[in-house]
Amino acid sequence: MMSSAESTEPPKMNPSIEPLSWLLGTWLSEPPGDGIYPTLQPFHYLEEVHITHVGQPMLNFSFNAFHPDTKKPMHRECGFIRLKPDSNKVAFVSAQNTGIVEVEEGEVNGQELCIASHSIARISFAAEPRVEQIMRKFRLNAEGRLEQTVSMATTTQPMTQHLHITYKKVTP
């Protein structure tokens, strides 16, 4: 096994994930994102996103949200985005600091990725109400900015938009 010090070449991207390559990079929220939900006070947040690859047929991601004034950490999640070979079918696998682990599936069409929860697991002492369904849409807009919209349904609320954020790419 080579150490990272021995290899200065970045890994070659697996060709199977080329349709998702527009997601690669480090992205910072600009302006702050908006959070809304019937059971919450509206809020704003900052977020830093890292989407990378290591040559495997998947992307690696981390989403790290921060309070816009105090800069204290808020929501965090990390995981993988896989593309079913020879198709536009995508799986998004995520572990979150709220105690939720989820698999979302959907499709990539051009520079838009639409996914919805396939399965959601949670730790036994996660906060109520329980999240029952999640839908996300990622889109690269005409200005080259990445937009994400997240909607969710809980045990007490129907499917409702929860988050919307726009990111500016800061590194490829």
Disulfide bonds with the S-S distance in Angstrom:
none
